[in-house]
Structures are given as structure tokens and as C-alpha cells.
Amino acid sequence: MKHVSTGLCPDCSECASAHNVTIQELNEGIKNGTLFDEGGFSSMSCDFCNTGTQGTRFVYHYRDDNDEVCHGDSICVDCFLDMEV
């Protein structure tokens, strides 16, 4: 797993579908700042540390060993910040 990021993926059909927009609308929204994902408060456990403690969770994406973009459901702020250091 490399290049972990939160937010929306440009040119991504999965992100466009999740926000009920076309890929063109997704790209325009990302570019002009009208379409974004700030995460949200949740008790969903983190995919990395498995904590069930309530807090801010983000959907995330990353590139796998084949350089394909993959999506995940829940990463907590602590795990995301630890990856970015």
C-alpha cells in the first residue's frame, strides 16, 4: 500500500458514483472546491488500528503493488497522520 490519501480521486468512477455525479462533474467540483470529503464522526472501526473509539473517520484511497487505485472505508485521524509522517 502506497500513496495513501483521503478525499476524492480525480477521474474516479467509484468516487463519482459515491457522490452521484459524472466524472466530469467530479473533476470540476474537485478543481473549484465545491465537491470534497471532509470525513465525519463515526464509531466505525478503523481499517488499520481497529479501534472502535468514536472519532473522525475518512474514506481513503491508495495505490497497490500493481499501481491500481484502491478504496478503503474507514481510517482514523491518528492512523492517517502516522502514515503521513
N, C-alpha and C positions, 0 to 999 in steps of 0.2 A: 504494500500500500504506500503510495507516494502522492505528494501534492494534495494533501487533504485541505479542503476548503468548505466553508459554509456559504450559503447564499444560492443564487440561481446560476445555472450553467448556460452561457450563450449558445445558441444553435442546438438546444437540447429538447428533443420531443417529450421526454419524460417531465422536465420542468415546465414546459409549455402546457402539457396536459394537466399537470397538478394545479395550474393557475387558470385553466380554461381559456387559454389564448393560443393564437397561432405562433409559430416560431418567429415570424416577422414581428408580431406584436411583442413577443417576449424580448427580442433583441432591442427593439425601440424602447421598451419600458426599462430595461437594464441601463441602456445608454442615457436616457433622460432622467432616470431616478424615480420614475413613477411605479415601477414594479420591483419589489425587493422582498427579502425574507429576513426578518429580524429575530427569528426564533420565538419561543414562547415558554411560559411557565407550564411545567408538566411534572407528573410523578412517574412518567415512563422511564424505565431504567436505561442507563447509558450503555451503548453498544460496546464500550471499551472497559469501563471500570465496574459496570453492572450495578452501580449504586441506584437504589430506589428512592433516595432522598429527593424530595421535591426541589425543583430549581429550574433555571432556564435551560432548555434543550433546543438544539438546532438540527435540522436535516443537514446532511453533508454529502459531499462527493469527493472522489479521489480517482487516481489512475492506478490500475492494477499492473501486474507484471507484463501484460500484453499491450500496455498503454491505452487501454479502453477506459472510458469514464464509467464509474460505478457509483450508485447512490446508496446512502445509508439513512436510517430513520431517526436516530437519536444519539447525539453526542453532547455531553455536559460541557459547561464553560471550562472547568478545570482541565479536563482531558484535551480539549481543543487548544487551550493555552499552553499546556505541556508539550504538545506536538509542534507548536509554532516557535518554541524557544530554540 
